[in-house]
């Protein structure tokens, strides 16, 4: 597997962990009667970021949007601009990795 792809996958896993932590913290504070709005806000932002990064990664890997999200409400569509931003970021990282691999193979020959 491509090292950049593994890095991206690990970043997504870290985001999932962040989502779980803040979700649990918010629920626990709700049970105590004083909800932590900072945890709720962080949880929501992390969910938003994860969704868009996940879509960008899948699109780069050759999936269609319909394969990634089969059912979405009209009022819950992802931001195409944000997806494009993450795709550009990921493509830059893939390009840099390809240049490093090419330079190493050229230097070794």
Phi, psi and omega in degrees: 000145180298133181300324179293320178298322177294321178298314180297317179298320178294322177299319179295321178296320178296322177296320178299318179297319178298318178299313181299315182299310184290327176295313179296319178299318180294315180297319179295318179292329176295318180298326180281350177096000178227086185300138178270101183289336177295318177296320179296317181295315179296319178300313181295318179295319180295322177298315181299314180295316180300313183303313183288322177294321178297314179299316180299315180297317180294321179296321178296323182281000172106004178280156173267160180300323181296329177286330183282310180233101183286320184235118174221139176290155180298330181272007182232035179283146178286162179280115181295326179295317180293321177298316179297321179299313180292324177298317179297317178300313181293319180295323177298316180295321177295320180296316179298319179296319179296322179294321178296315180298317180296316180297320180293319181289326179289321181290328181281345184277000000 
